[in-house]
């Protein structure tokens, strides 16, 4: 198998107690038309996945803690030999939650933190008290010996917070901090004007490069930013370094910057298998096909794995092997998932030689 699934996000509910401005699935507490599947179906899906591969499975949402059987699902996956993880906004975490996380064998929990203050985070999450809830969850996880990472999503409204959120993640005791550059899907389509500009994007990736060179405690990684690995190689070359830092190895996993449909996928609450959490185009449905069949035979996944089909600057780029451009962002902005990354300002050597400005 040339491309083995390493990470699967699984939307076990679309219900959520928050209404975040960027939510990819437009989640709310009452979701019409996308009901939770049964525990019996969850077992069938886990059996299907475990019978084919042993990826990390992240129970996500919506807010997965709204499902009464979330820990039963996690425990079953653990028993099948899967590395089970949990993605939560943190506001529903209590001491009892920590006990059940450990009992279910959940190996890692991710928390969302989009600002270094209540004013910023609560605005982003459209809920007063969300910031306090996340900090309380981090405290409880640390007290109970539960490893957690922090995901932070950024737009123009909170991009100035990026260094502050990074420092806060360290102070809270996170094992990793992932800087998400949002892809405009779901409710994110309503804030297209808030997307960080390509120029600022480049500067932030350069900041991340400098920050990561000094970071020796926290695993840090820009997410939905595959051209970071082009920046990494460019900067290292400029500085005369042989770059072997852990983020490049961890993020590419032997593939490239964009892992959609190559090492990762999302199963949504309706059973659709998507290339990633921000790529709302199904490769198939797990209620109609096995996961193995979808993963190995889907025309969509095969397209994403064939760099020769990439178009525009991405197709001509000398860094396609470590970057490839964000396929979800290309799809969201241009409607063509094989099109060029719209937020990358690098001019490939081939195009520069041809006179492209």
CORTA-V960255 format. One record per residue. RES is the residue in three letters. D_FIRST is the distance of its C-alpha to the first C-alpha in Angstrom with 2 decimals. Layout:
RES:D_FIRST
RES:D_FIRST
//
This chain:
UNK:0.00
UNK:3.84
UNK:5.61
UNK:6.19
UNK:9.71
UNK:12.31
UNK:15.53
UNK:16.87
UNK:20.48
UNK:22.22
UNK:25.57
UNK:27.39
UNK:30.63
UNK:31.96
UNK:35.32
UNK:36.52
UNK:39.84
UNK:39.60
UNK:39.56
UNK:37.93
UNK:38.62
UNK:35.02
UNK:33.33
UNK:30.25
UNK:30.95
UNK:34.76
UNK:35.08
UNK:38.50
UNK:40.04
UNK:40.48
UNK:37.63
UNK:38.47
UNK:35.95
UNK:33.02
UNK:33.93
UNK:32.11
UNK:30.04
UNK:31.18
UNK:30.18
UNK:29.23
UNK:26.72
UNK:25.37
UNK:24.87
UNK:23.07
UNK:20.65
UNK:20.03
UNK:19.53
UNK:16.96
UNK:14.97
UNK:15.50
UNK:14.52
UNK:10.91
UNK:10.51
UNK:13.32
UNK:13.87
UNK:17.37
UNK:19.28
UNK:22.32
UNK:25.07
UNK:26.71
UNK:29.20
UNK:31.92
UNK:33.23
UNK:31.37
UNK:34.46
UNK:36.28
UNK:34.43
UNK:36.42
UNK:33.42
UNK:31.09
UNK:31.44
UNK:30.95
UNK:27.60
UNK:26.68
UNK:27.96
UNK:25.99
UNK:22.70
UNK:23.81
UNK:24.59
UNK:21.08
UNK:19.77
UNK:18.81
UNK:20.31
UNK:22.73
UNK:24.54
UNK:27.30
UNK:28.36
UNK:32.09
UNK:34.96
UNK:36.90
UNK:40.09
UNK:39.81
UNK:38.99
UNK:41.69
UNK:42.22
UNK:41.16
UNK:37.87
UNK:37.16
UNK:37.99
UNK:35.61
UNK:32.75
UNK:33.12
UNK:33.58
UNK:30.39
UNK:28.34
UNK:27.45
UNK:26.30
UNK:27.06
UNK:29.13
UNK:29.29
UNK:32.66
UNK:33.75
UNK:36.52
UNK:37.59
UNK:40.93
UNK:42.95
UNK:45.78
UNK:46.43
UNK:47.87
UNK:44.67
UNK:42.03
UNK:44.04
UNK:44.59
UNK:40.88
UNK:40.22
UNK:43.35
UNK:44.58
UNK:47.33
UNK:46.42
UNK:42.66
UNK:42.96
UNK:44.99
UNK:42.48
UNK:39.56
UNK:41.67
UNK:42.77
UNK:39.20
UNK:38.35
UNK:41.48
UNK:40.67
UNK:37.14
UNK:38.59
UNK:41.36
UNK:39.01
UNK:36.49
UNK:33.65
UNK:31.31
UNK:31.13
UNK:30.03
UNK:31.80
UNK:30.49
UNK:33.08
UNK:33.17
UNK:35.54
UNK:37.59
UNK:40.92
UNK:42.73
UNK:41.31
UNK:39.86
UNK:42.88
UNK:41.81
UNK:38.59
UNK:40.08
UNK:42.05
UNK:39.09
UNK:37.17
UNK:40.20
UNK:40.61
UNK:37.04
UNK:37.87
UNK:41.20
UNK:39.69
UNK:37.47
UNK:34.02
UNK:31.15
UNK:29.59
UNK:30.79
UNK:28.73
UNK:30.66
UNK:29.55
UNK:30.71
UNK:30.84
UNK:29.36
UNK:32.04
UNK:30.71
UNK:32.65
UNK:35.93
UNK:34.77
UNK:35.72
UNK:39.31
UNK:39.34
UNK:37.99
UNK:41.13
UNK:40.21
UNK:36.98
UNK:37.32
UNK:38.28
UNK:35.99
UNK:38.60
UNK:38.74
UNK:34.96
UNK:34.92
UNK:37.67
UNK:35.93
UNK:32.78
UNK:35.15
UNK:36.86
UNK:33.62
UNK:32.93
UNK:36.42
UNK:36.25
UNK:32.98
UNK:34.46
UNK:37.16
UNK:35.12
UNK:34.48
UNK:34.42
UNK:32.38
UNK:28.75
UNK:29.20
UNK:26.83
UNK:27.58
UNK:25.44
UNK:25.02
UNK:26.24
UNK:23.46
UNK:26.17
UNK:27.28
UNK:24.92
UNK:26.79
UNK:29.99
UNK:28.87
UNK:28.33
UNK:31.54
UNK:33.60
UNK:32.39
UNK:33.25
UNK:36.62
UNK:37.32
UNK:36.23
UNK:33.67
UNK:30.36
UNK:28.35
UNK:26.13
UNK:26.83
UNK:24.66
UNK:24.27
UNK:22.44
UNK:20.00
UNK:19.69
UNK:19.47
UNK:17.04
UNK:14.66
UNK:13.63
UNK:13.31
UNK:16.77
UNK:19.67
UNK:18.79
UNK:15.77
UNK:16.42
UNK:13.54
UNK:11.23
UNK:11.55
UNK:14.40
UNK:15.99
UNK:19.31
UNK:20.39
UNK:24.05
UNK:26.91
UNK:26.86
UNK:23.27
UNK:21.98
UNK:18.54
UNK:19.22
UNK:17.28
UNK:19.55
UNK:22.96
UNK:24.91
UNK:23.18
UNK:25.02
UNK:23.15
UNK:21.18
UNK:17.81
UNK:18.80
UNK:20.68
UNK:19.56
UNK:22.90
UNK:22.06
UNK:18.34
UNK:15.84
UNK:13.83
UNK:10.59
UNK:12.19
UNK:13.28
UNK:10.23
UNK:8.19
UNK:11.49
UNK:14.04
UNK:15.97
UNK:16.82
UNK:13.41
UNK:12.64
UNK:16.05
UNK:15.57
UNK:12.62
UNK:14.87
UNK:17.57
UNK:19.66
UNK:20.56
UNK:22.08
UNK:25.85
UNK:28.99
UNK:29.06
UNK:25.37
UNK:24.51
UNK:27.03
UNK:26.41
UNK:25.89
UNK:24.16
UNK:21.47
UNK:18.80
UNK:20.01
UNK:21.51
UNK:20.84
UNK:23.55
UNK:23.42
UNK:22.01
UNK:23.82
UNK:27.06
UNK:26.87
UNK:26.50
UNK:29.30
UNK:31.71
UNK:31.19
UNK:29.57
UNK:26.87
UNK:23.49
UNK:22.83
UNK:26.28
UNK:27.34
UNK:27.56
UNK:31.17
UNK:31.98
UNK:31.16
UNK:34.15
UNK:32.60
UNK:33.58
UNK:31.03
UNK:32.67
UNK:32.25
UNK:34.05
UNK:36.64
UNK:37.51
UNK:37.95
UNK:40.37
UNK:38.53
UNK:40.44
//
